[in-house]
């Protein structure tokens, strides 16, 4: 005997119909056919009809209907748990597929330290928005690390040594630390041949750092020399430290991207140029979400390209 076309075989269109599963899940989650229809953007009659057809096909009551609320039966609860998993996996699959084909668009919200933000992130934003004119950028610059899980930003650029080891990261580049003084300290700087001599000189401490007075210098792969410096001034912003050095208030250790222009212009001089300080890392840090929007990945690519070019030209 041939089967009628009124009902689909379980395991065929009725079982595999993701839309029908979505209708049923929406009813369970909202507790109402009306609310489910509003969420899905369809009529209440369509939702009710499709859920009723699902029950008819499997000869099982999935929902208990009252005048005030719709509640899943025991079978309905078990089925809903499976539906929720299937729909979540399907949604992830579509999102992942869309990311590969999607052109970056929308507003990118990011945070970065003030000094690196001005020196490197602003130029990267300019290039990013030229490449992708349908994108906008909102940036928060601060030496205080903004909590990524607050939902305010989609991307954080961290400079230095990472502390958020539980979050996804991507290396963007690195930077050198440079001991500098004002140009008219040239005679003093030239007379210094060993890091231990620095203990006698005024130093501008950057309190944004974990330990701003303890530094390790290395020369020709020999054992590092550890020096404890004496600060005459304590400042909590890197750009303020640079300005204090430019004003002749003392020596300080600053990132290369902060002092590059002053060194090139002769406003500052490097002290102990034959000694190296530890390099620091530059990382993109992401919220703990499964997928990253295309705009986030595209911006990080731009920033990485610029950092690579900077290292080659340095």
C-alpha positions in Angstrom: 0.0 0.0 0.0 1.4 3.4 -0.9 1.8 6.0 1.7 -0.2 9.2 1.5 1.5 12.6 1.1 -0.3 14.0 4.2 2.5 13.0 6.6 6.2 12.9 6.1 8.1 9.8 7.3 9.9 10.2 10.6 13.6 10.5 9.8 12.8 12.4 6.5 11.5 15.9 6.2 9.6 15.9 9.5 12.6 14.8 11.6 15.2 16.8 9.7 13.2 20.0 9.3 15.3 22.5 11.2 12.6 25.2 10.9 10.1 22.9 12.7 12.6 22.2 15.5 13.2 26.0 15.8 9.4 26.6 16.1 9.1 24.0 18.8 12.2 25.3 20.7 10.9 28.9 20.5 7.6 27.9 22.1 9.4 26.1 25.0 11.8 29.0 25.6 9.0 31.7 25.5 6.3 29.6 27.1 3.8 30.9 24.5 2.8 30.4 20.9 2.2 34.1 20.5 5.6 35.0 21.9 7.3 32.4 19.8 5.6 33.7 16.7 6.7 37.3 17.6 10.3 36.1 18.1 10.4 34.2 14.8 8.6 36.9 12.8 5.8 34.6 11.6 2.1 34.1 12.5 0.9 32.2 15.6 -1.1 29.9 13.3 2.0 28.7 11.5 3.8 28.0 14.8 0.9 26.1 16.2 0.3 24.1 13.0 3.9 23.0 12.7 4.3 22.0 16.3 1.0 20.1 16.1 2.2 18.3 13.0 5.4 17.3 14.8 3.4 15.8 17.6 1.1 14.0 15.1 4.0 12.5 13.2 5.5 11.0 16.3 2.3 10.3 18.2 3.7 12.1 21.2 2.5 15.0 23.3 5.3 17.5 23.5 3.5 20.4 25.1 0.8 20.9 27.7 -1.3 23.8 26.8 -3.1 25.9 29.5 -4.9 29.2 29.2 -1.9 31.0 30.8 1.2 29.1 29.6 2.5 26.4 27.4 4.8 23.9 29.2 6.9 21.0 27.8 5.9 17.5 28.8 8.6 15.1 30.0 9.0 13.9 26.4 9.0 17.5 25.2 11.7 18.4 27.7 14.0 15.6 26.5 13.3 16.5 22.8 13.9 20.2 23.5 17.4 19.5 24.9 18.2 17.7 21.7 16.7 20.4 19.6 18.6 23.2 21.4 21.9 21.4 20.8 21.1 20.8 17.1 20.0 24.4 16.5 23.1 25.7 18.3 25.4 23.6 16.2 23.6 24.6 13.0 23.8 28.3 14.0 27.5 28.0 14.6 28.0 26.2 11.3 26.2 29.0 9.4 28.1 31.7 11.4 31.4 30.1 10.6 30.5 29.8 6.9 29.3 33.4 6.8 32.6 34.6 8.3 34.6 33.2 5.4 32.6 35.0 2.8 31.7 38.1 4.7 33.1 41.5 3.9 34.1 43.4 7.1 31.4 45.8 8.1 29.9 47.5 11.1 31.5 49.2 14.1 34.7 47.7 15.6 35.2 48.5 19.3 38.7 48.1 20.6 41.0 49.2 23.4 44.7 49.9 23.5 47.3 51.6 25.7 47.5 55.3 25.2 51.1 55.4 24.0 50.9 52.5 21.5 47.4 53.6 20.5 48.6 57.0 19.4 51.8 55.7 17.8 50.6 52.6 16.0 46.8 51.9 16.4 45.6 55.2 15.0 47.6 54.8 11.8 46.3 51.2 11.6 42.7 52.5 12.0 43.3 55.0 9.2 44.5 52.2 6.9 41.7 49.8 8.0 39.0 52.3 7.3 40.5 53.1 3.9 40.5 49.4 3.0 37.0 48.8 4.4 35.0 52.0 4.1 31.8 50.3 5.4 33.6 49.9 8.8 33.7 52.4 11.7 36.0 52.2 14.7 35.5 53.2 18.3 38.7 53.1 20.3 39.3 53.5 24.0 42.9 54.4 24.9 44.0 53.9 28.5 47.0 52.4 30.3 44.5 50.7 32.6 43.5 47.4 31.1 39.8 47.4 30.2 37.9 44.2 31.2 37.3 42.3 27.9 34.4 40.4 29.4 32.5 43.6 30.1 31.1 43.5 26.6 32.3 47.1 25.8 34.9 46.0 23.3 35.6 43.2 20.8 39.3 43.5 20.8 42.1 44.6 23.1 45.7 45.4 22.1 48.0 44.6 25.0 51.6 45.8 25.1 54.1 44.2 27.5 53.7 41.0 29.3 50.4 39.2 29.2 48.3 38.6 32.3 45.0 37.4 30.7 46.3 33.9 30.0 42.7 32.5 30.1 41.7 34.5 27.0 42.4 33.8 23.3 45.4 35.8 22.0 47.3 36.4 18.8 50.9 37.8 18.6 51.0 41.1 16.7 54.6 42.1 17.1 57.2 43.1 19.6 59.0 46.2 20.8 62.4 47.1 22.2 62.9 49.0 25.4 65.3 51.9 25.2 67.2 53.8 28.0 67.0 57.5 27.0 68.0 61.0 28.2 67.6 64.5 26.9 70.1 65.4 24.1 72.0 67.9 26.3 72.8 64.9 28.7 75.0 63.6 25.9 78.3 64.1 27.8 76.9 62.4 30.8 75.4 59.6 28.7 78.6 59.1 26.8 80.6 58.7 30.1 78.4 55.8 31.3 79.9 52.5 30.2 78.2 50.1 32.7 74.6 49.8 34.0 75.7 50.0 37.6 76.6 53.6 37.1 72.9 54.4 36.5 72.2 54.1 40.2 73.8 57.5 40.8 71.6 59.4 38.2 68.1 60.8 38.5 65.5 58.5 37.0 61.8 59.0 35.9 59.8 56.0 37.0 56.7 54.8 35.1 54.3 53.5 37.8 52.1 52.0 35.1 54.8 49.2 35.0 54.9 46.4 37.6 58.4 47.2 38.9 59.6 50.4 37.4 62.9 50.7 39.2 64.3 47.2 38.6 65.9 46.6 35.2 68.1 43.9 33.6 70.7 44.8 31.0 72.5 42.3 28.7 75.6 42.7 26.6 76.9 40.2 24.0 74.8 37.3 25.4 76.6 37.5 28.8 74.9 37.2 32.1 72.4 40.0 32.7 73.3 42.9 35.0 70.4 43.7 37.4 70.2 47.3 38.5 68.0 49.1 41.1 67.5 52.7 40.1 66.6 55.7 42.3 63.6 57.7 41.0 63.4 61.4 41.4 59.9 61.6 39.7 57.1 59.0 39.6 54.5 59.3 36.8 51.7 56.9 35.8 51.5 57.6 32.0 54.1 56.6 29.5 53.7 59.8 27.4 54.1 61.8 30.6 57.4 60.0 31.3 58.6 60.8 27.8 57.8 64.5 28.4 59.6 64.5 31.7 62.7 63.1 30.1 62.5 65.7 27.3 62.3 68.3 30.1 65.6 67.1 31.5 64.2 65.6 34.7 66.2 62.4 34.4 66.7 59.2 32.4 64.0 56.6 31.8 63.3 53.4 29.9 60.7 53.8 27.2 59.4 51.7 24.3 61.0 52.2 20.9 57.7 53.3 19.4 57.4 56.1 21.9 60.9 57.6 21.4 61.7 56.8 17.8 60.8 60.3 16.5 62.6 62.1 19.3 65.8 60.0 18.8 65.6 60.6 15.0 65.2 64.3 15.6 68.0 64.5 18.1 65.7 65.6 21.0 66.7 62.5 23.0 69.8 60.3 23.0 70.1 56.6 23.8 72.1 55.7 26.9 74.2 52.5 27.0 73.4 51.7 23.3 75.6 48.5 23.5 73.4 47.1 26.2 70.0 45.5 25.6 66.9 45.5 27.8 64.3 42.7 27.6 61.9 43.0 24.6 58.2 43.2 25.1 55.3 41.6 23.2 52.4 43.1 21.5 49.3 40.9 21.5 45.7 41.0 20.3 43.4 39.7 23.0 39.9 38.5 22.3 36.8 37.8 24.4 36.2 34.1 25.1 33.7 33.6 22.3 33.7 30.8 19.8 33.8 33.0 16.6 35.3 36.3 15.9 33.7 38.8 13.5 35.4 39.4 10.2 36.0 43.0 11.1 38.1 42.0 14.1 40.2 39.6 12.2 40.7 42.1 9.4 41.9 44.8 11.7 44.4 42.5 13.5 45.7 41.6 10.0 46.3 45.3 9.2 48.0 45.9 12.5 50.2 42.9 12.1 51.3 44.0 8.6 52.2 47.4 9.8 54.2 46.1 12.7 56.1 43.7 10.4 56.9 46.7 8.1 58.0 48.7 11.1 60.4 46.0 12.2 61.9 45.7 8.8 62.5 49.4 8.5 63.9 49.8 12.1 
